[in-house]
Amino acid sequence: MKKAEIKSINNRTEEYLLGAKEGVKIFSKEQVDLVNKLVKLNVSKITAENLIKNNDQELIEKWIEAINYSNADDKAAYLVKAIRENWQVPEEYLREVKEK
């Protein structure tokens, strides 16, 4: 029987590190503020960053304000799903904005 050649990850460290650096994205100050607001609402930092990268910032801002008008038990999960699926903000929130 032949012995299988086993390579450790140390032989390929550069290859792995280069791939990791390509995915780094710099956020603007406004985007960092949005990430921090989402994290305060119990959204994980990674999920918050992905939401910022892949969705309209105005929609995210509206939902951060409107989430308190929903009757969701898990507001963080509701918020993430609403942003990802581009849901309409709650009617109560829209009425409140209109009155102001």
C-alpha positions in Angstrom: 0.0 0.0 0.0 1.1 3.5 -0.8 1.2 6.1 1.9 -1.0 9.1 1.2 0.9 12.4 1.2 -0.5 14.6 3.9 0.0 18.4 3.5 -0.5 20.6 6.5 -2.2 24.0 6.1 1.2 25.6 6.8 2.3 24.7 3.3 -0.5 26.7 1.8 -0.8 29.6 4.2 -0.3 32.3 1.6 -3.0 31.0 -0.6 -5.6 31.1 2.2 -4.6 34.5 3.4 -4.7 36.1 0.0 -8.3 34.9 -0.5 -9.3 36.3 2.8 -7.9 39.8 2.0 -9.9 40.1 -1.2 -13.2 40.0 0.7 -12.4 43.0 2.9 -14.7 45.9 2.2 -14.3 49.4 3.7 -17.5 50.9 5.0 -18.3 54.6 5.0 -19.0 56.4 8.3 -22.8 56.2 7.6 -22.6 52.5 6.9 -20.6 51.9 10.1 -23.3 53.9 12.0 -26.0 51.7 10.5 -24.1 48.5 11.4 -23.8 49.8 15.0 -27.5 50.6 15.2 -28.4 47.1 13.9 -26.0 45.5 16.4 -27.7 47.5 19.2 -31.0 45.8 18.1 -29.3 42.4 18.6 -28.5 41.7 14.9 -25.1 40.0 14.7 -22.3 42.2 13.3 -21.7 39.8 10.3 -25.4 39.8 9.4 -25.5 43.6 9.8 -22.5 44.1 7.5 -24.1 41.8 4.9 -27.4 43.7 5.1 -25.4 47.0 4.5 -23.6 45.5 1.5 -26.6 44.0 -0.1 -29.5 46.4 0.6 -30.6 50.0 0.2 -29.5 52.1 3.1 -32.7 54.1 3.2 -34.7 50.9 3.6 -32.5 49.8 6.5 -32.8 53.2 8.2 -36.6 53.1 7.8 -36.8 49.6 9.3 -34.5 50.6 12.2 -37.0 53.3 13.1 -40.1 51.2 12.3 -39.2 48.0 14.1 -40.7 49.3 17.3 -44.1 49.5 15.6 -44.1 45.8 14.8 -45.5 43.2 17.2 -42.7 40.8 16.6 -41.4 38.7 19.5 -37.8 38.5 18.0 -37.3 42.0 16.7 -33.8 41.3 15.3 -34.9 38.3 13.3 -38.0 40.2 12.1 -35.8 43.2 11.1 -33.4 41.1 9.1 -36.1 39.2 7.2 -38.0 42.5 6.5 -34.9 44.1 5.1 -33.8 41.1 3.1 -37.2 40.6 1.6 -37.9 44.3 1.1 -41.1 44.4 3.2 -43.2 47.4 3.6 -42.8 49.2 6.9 -45.7 48.9 9.4 -48.8 51.1 8.9 -48.5 52.5 12.4 -45.1 53.8 11.6 -46.2 55.4 8.3 -49.1 57.1 10.2 -46.7 58.4 12.8 -44.4 59.8 10.2 -47.3 61.4 8.3 -48.5 63.1 11.5 -45.1 64.6 12.2 
